[in-house]
Amino acid sequence: MQLPEIVAAGIYNTDAAVKNRTETRKRRVTMPEIEIPLSEGGIGYIDSDAVPYRTDTLICSKPGMVRHSRVPYRCRYVHFMLKEGELLEMFMELPTFLQTEKPEVYLALLEKIDRYHNSNRKSDSLMVQSAMLELIWTLRGDAKAQRKREQQRHSNETVIEGVIHHIQENLTGDLSLKTVAELARLSPIHFHNCFKASTGRTLREYVEEQRIRKACGLLLSTDWTLTRIAQECGFASQSYFSFAFKRKMEMTPREYARSMAERYGNG
């Protein structure tokens, strides 16, 4: 296995390196680079991607990429040479931006590489190589975890899309958390978390919103009683329908119908 040759390691700080500019100059990456921001702020531009710098995000720049940064920006970094082999293949497969739950591990490894890479002692050289191998291996593990999260998120989004279609087509049916979670083949707690993350609402809030939206249309297009509208929209009773409608729309159903009729008439 070919081992990486460290070219540079340390701390980069735009406060010292960049004067009278809001962005660093664009440059083409010539060798593998790994860095982790030391503070929030600034934006990283790599090819067509733009990501705010965060202390829980690793940046893995590959040869040929074009990058620059909006300042301020501080990071720990390592630049190294790898011409071929398994380690290079591992690195090239890493995402450019990689979130981690353990930034302190990366900071410690990069600090160790920085501390020992200029030493002529054989033991220090072994220390650097060990830290580099651990760094790339840890990145590989985090990359696998990130891909798994993204696949799960995509799968959840597909499930939620199907649930939303079901809700819109079955507003008079049983749309309780237990029933809908079973439809999605998820536990109620996991479904609740996925649904709220996707829609910004709980299932109950979303269902009630859709039922009130349908009621608004029926109030304007029919002369049905409130009891019938409540039934057609899936409310348990006319009294709860009126209560929920006023809570959402800040007026009663009949007040809403009159205000819309007056507005239409004035148009």
C-alpha positions in Angstrom: 0.0 0.0 0.0 1.4 3.4 -1.0 1.5 5.8 2.0 0.6 9.5 1.8 3.5 12.0 1.7 2.7 15.0 3.7 3.3 18.3 1.9 1.9 20.8 4.3 -0.1 20.8 7.5 -1.1 23.5 10.0 -3.7 26.2 10.6 -4.9 28.5 7.8 -6.3 31.9 8.8 -7.7 34.4 6.3 -7.2 37.2 8.8 -3.5 36.9 8.2 -3.5 35.6 4.6 -6.1 37.8 3.0 -6.1 41.6 3.0 -8.7 44.0 1.7 -10.8 41.3 0.1 -14.0 39.5 0.9 -13.0 36.3 -0.8 -9.8 34.4 -1.4 -8.6 34.0 -5.0 -9.8 31.0 -7.0 -7.3 28.2 -7.3 -7.1 24.8 -8.8 -6.5 22.0 -6.3 -3.3 20.0 -7.3 -3.2 17.4 -4.5 -5.6 15.8 -1.9 -6.5 18.3 0.8 -8.4 17.7 4.1 -9.5 20.5 6.4 -11.9 21.2 9.2 -13.1 24.8 10.1 -12.1 26.1 13.5 -15.0 28.5 13.8 -18.3 29.2 12.2 -18.6 31.8 9.4 -17.4 32.1 5.8 -18.5 30.1 2.8 -16.6 27.4 0.9 -17.0 27.3 -2.9 -15.8 24.1 -4.6 -16.6 23.7 -8.2 -20.4 24.2 -8.3 -21.0 23.6 -4.6 -21.3 26.4 -2.0 -21.5 25.4 1.7 -21.3 27.6 4.9 -18.2 26.7 6.9 -19.2 24.8 10.1 -17.0 23.3 12.8 -18.7 19.9 12.3 -18.0 19.7 8.5 -14.9 18.2 6.9 -13.8 19.5 3.5 -12.1 17.0 1.2 -10.8 18.7 -1.9 -9.6 16.5 -4.8 -7.1 17.3 -7.5 -8.6 19.3 -10.4 -11.3 21.0 -8.3 -11.6 24.8 -8.3 -12.1 26.4 -5.0 -12.1 29.7 -3.1 -13.6 30.9 0.2 -15.6 33.9 1.5 -13.8 35.2 4.5 -13.4 35.1 7.5 -12.2 31.5 7.5 -9.9 29.5 9.9 -9.2 25.8 9.6 -6.8 23.0 10.4 -5.6 21.3 7.3 -3.3 18.8 5.7 -2.2 18.6 2.0 -0.6 15.3 0.9 0.6 13.4 -2.2 -0.9 10.1 -3.3 -0.4 9.0 -6.9 -2.1 5.7 -6.8 -3.4 2.8 -4.7 -6.2 1.9 -2.3 -5.8 5.0 -0.1 -6.2 7.3 -3.0 -9.2 5.5 -4.2 -10.8 5.8 -0.7 -10.1 9.5 -0.7 -11.4 10.2 -4.2 -14.7 8.4 -3.2 -15.3 10.7 -0.2 -17.9 13.5 -0.5 -16.5 17.0 -0.8 -18.3 18.1 2.3 -18.7 15.6 5.1 -20.6 16.2 8.3 -19.3 14.5 11.5 -20.5 14.1 15.0 -16.9 13.9 16.3 -14.9 16.9 15.1 -12.6 16.6 18.1 -11.3 13.4 16.7 -10.3 15.0 13.4 -8.9 18.0 15.1 -6.7 15.8 17.3 -5.4 13.8 14.2 -4.7 16.9 12.2 -2.9 18.5 15.2 -0.8 15.4 15.5 0.1 15.4 11.8 1.0 19.1 12.1 3.2 18.5 15.1 5.3 15.7 13.8 5.4 15.9 10.0 8.6 18.1 9.8 10.6 15.9 12.2 13.5 13.8 10.9 13.0 11.2 13.6 11.8 7.8 12.3 9.4 7.4 15.3 7.8 10.7 14.4 7.4 9.7 10.8 5.6 6.6 11.9 3.4 8.7 14.1 2.4 10.9 11.1 1.7 7.9 8.8 -0.4 6.3 11.6 -2.4 9.5 12.1 -2.9 9.8 8.3 -4.1 6.3 7.9 -6.5 6.8 10.9 -7.7 10.1 9.4 -8.6 8.6 6.0 -10.1 5.5 7.6 -12.3 7.6 9.9 -13.4 9.8 7.0 -14.4 6.6 5.1 -16.5 5.5 8.0 -18.2 8.8 8.4 -18.8 8.9 4.6 -20.6 5.5 4.8 -22.7 6.7 7.7 -23.6 9.9 5.8 -24.6 8.0 2.6 -26.8 5.7 4.8 -28.5 8.8 6.4 -29.1 10.3 2.9 -30.6 7.1 1.6 -32.8 6.8 4.6 -33.9 10.4 4.3 -34.8 9.8 0.6 -36.7 6.7 1.5 -38.6 8.5 4.2 -39.4 11.4 1.8 -40.9 8.9 -0.6 -43.0 7.3 2.2 -44.2 10.7 3.3 -45.2 11.7 -0.2 -47.4 8.5 -0.4 -48.9 9.3 3.0 -49.8 12.9 2.0 -51.5 11.6 -1.2 -53.4 9.1 1.0 -54.5 11.8 3.4 -55.7 14.1 0.6 -57.8 11.3 -0.9 -59.2 10.0 2.4 -60.0 13.0 4.6 -63.1 11.3 6.0 -61.2 8.2 6.9 -59.3 7.2 10.0 -56.1 9.3 9.9 -54.9 8.7 13.4 -51.2 8.5 14.1 -51.4 4.7 14.7 -53.3 4.0 11.5 -51.2 6.2 9.2 -48.0 5.0 10.7 -49.1 1.4 10.0 -49.8 2.4 6.4 -46.3 3.8 6.2 -44.9 0.7 7.8 -43.1 2.7 10.5 -43.4 2.9 14.2 -45.7 5.8 15.4 -42.7 7.6 17.0 -40.5 7.2 14.0 -43.3 8.2 11.6 -44.1 11.3 13.8 -40.5 12.4 13.6 -40.2 11.8 9.8 -43.5 13.5 9.1 -42.8 16.6 11.1 -39.3 16.9 9.6 -40.7 16.7 6.1 -43.8 18.9 6.5 -43.0 21.1 9.5 -46.3 20.0 11.1 -47.5 17.1 13.2 -49.8 14.6 11.5 -52.8 16.0 13.4 -52.0 19.6 12.4 -51.6 18.6 8.8 -54.8 16.6 8.6 -56.8 19.4 10.3 -55.3 21.9 7.9 -56.3 19.8 4.9 -59.8 19.3 6.2 -60.3 23.0 6.8 -59.0 23.8 3.4 -61.6 21.4 1.9 -64.3 23.0 4.1 -63.4 26.5 2.8 -64.1 25.3 -0.7 -67.4 23.7 0.3 -68.5 26.8 2.2 -68.1 28.9 -1.0 -69.4 26.3 -3.5 -72.4 24.8 -1.7 -75.3 25.7 0.5 -74.8 22.6 2.8 -75.3 22.8 6.5 -72.3 23.0 8.8 -73.1 19.5 10.0 -72.8 18.1 6.5 -69.7 20.0 5.7 -68.1 18.7 8.9 -69.0 15.1 7.9 -67.7 15.6 4.3 -64.4 16.9 5.7 -63.8 14.2 8.3 -64.6 16.2 11.5 -66.1 14.2 14.3 -68.8 16.7 15.0 -70.1 20.1 13.8 -69.1 21.7 17.0 -65.5 20.6 16.8 -65.5 21.7 13.1 -66.6 25.2 14.1 -64.0 25.3 16.9 -61.1 24.1 14.7 -62.1 26.4 11.9 -62.2 29.5 14.0 -58.9 28.6 15.7 -57.3 28.3 12.3 -59.0 31.0 10.3 -59.8 33.4 13.2 -63.5 33.6 12.2 -66.4 31.2 12.2 -67.3 29.2 9.1 -70.3 31.4 8.3 -68.3 34.5 8.9 -65.7 33.2 6.4 -68.4 32.4 3.8 -69.9 35.9 4.2 -66.6 37.7 4.0 -65.6 35.8 0.8 -69.0 36.5 -0.7 -68.6 40.2 0.0 -65.1 40.3 -1.4 -66.2 38.5 -4.5 -69.2 40.8 -4.9 -67.1 43.8 -4.5 -64.7 42.5 -7.2 
